[in-house]
Amino acid sequence: MKIAAGKFKAQCLKLMDDVQKGRQTVVITKRGKPVAKLVPADGAPERSIFGFLQGQARIVGDIVSPTGVEWEAER
């Protein structure tokens, strides 16, 4: 997103909140040329691998009992 310096000055606090929430970068221009960049301070939020896919799958039936398929052992 690009924004003129005058508009940035008027909307600075709102834009800072938007950058933090939306994880987006704002390029501030002066006379149409980029002069500064507003970026999120801490990079992408870290996510734990535990529970990452919670709620993404559904267990149907018994996951412990045999499937009914008989396998022959190789000799």
Secondary structure, DSSP 8 states (H G I E B T S, - for coil): -EEEHHHHHHHHHHHHHHHHHH---EEEEETTEEEEEE--TT-S----STTTTTTS----S-SSS--S-------
